[in-house]
Amino acid sequence: MGTFLAIAAVVLALAGIAGAVLPGLPGPPLSWAGLLLVYLRHGTNGAGDGMSTGFLLFWLLITIIVTVVDYLVPAWFTKFTGGSKYAGRGAIIGLIVGLVYPPVGIILGALLGAFIAEISFARKDGWASAKSAVGAFLGFLFGTGIKLIAAGLMFYYIIVFL
């Protein structure tokens, strides 16, 4: 059973890292589930110390904060640069289409998706659409960055405590 939990924890951590970039996968919550499995396995670090309940709860709090911030910050960046809800939605659609050619496709897809959505649906001119697209893209980058950091650190701790 211990080996199964260890393998499942690593798989969840890797899915968490993938989910930090891919839309639709809850990255940090998957990574935290991996930490939970290591905790339930009674994993210890190199010094023989077990993972504490406080440590696990700390990472749960971080996971909740990162998840909430990831939903709020892209919208805030988009609104700050004058964008509409269409820019955010266009960035996500462009990102999904851009997954065919990572990483350039992801970046260009998010930017072009937001730009096209602003021009087509919000009826903005080229400059305003470009500004909104950059805001939506920066929000996406910030959200993805904090999710990657959180998921990466949890993966590190999963490995340490195995």
Steps between C-alpha positions, in 0.01 A plus 500: 500500500788736580649462153163567337457819705852615408441444128158666517653799683764549229239462224279760671797734538586470130134551407505806727795647314327432167181650641685817589536565127207319341156652541240275656737307725515624860880502539569592863205298640633190320846562642356546848316169463842346434630657821200357683582152373859534622366615837265199516794278406689642801784616277820629657774728377871410490536575872216263587253776591142435393280752324308695762131579490589869523720470190217331310248765611744779407515364145122467494478870583755583229302287253177683582665842472671416170176360356300808598770739377519311170130571443513865605830633366450436126167682512660784696789532250253499212275762659803710599606524135146582388404153381163335509400148597548410134876555528529245780286246320687557175833450677384164636370385160822617334703316761311177434547535124867588558561176690563342161832689477633548855646726637486761222146401404382539858642851528390619156167321531417675826599840363326459164192345656454796733572748220257340255229469765531869592482611137219260406273501804584812700528705179816680610759653272842344440692686770241442773474135401877458511517662842223272629672196348824584679311541828324165458830336410683651798221381728529152352879504547474613860236239584693225325821608669365483853335164426826362360696619802251350745468170310879478453568555870241241597660255256835568665355426845331185372838374384669606827245320715491181296 
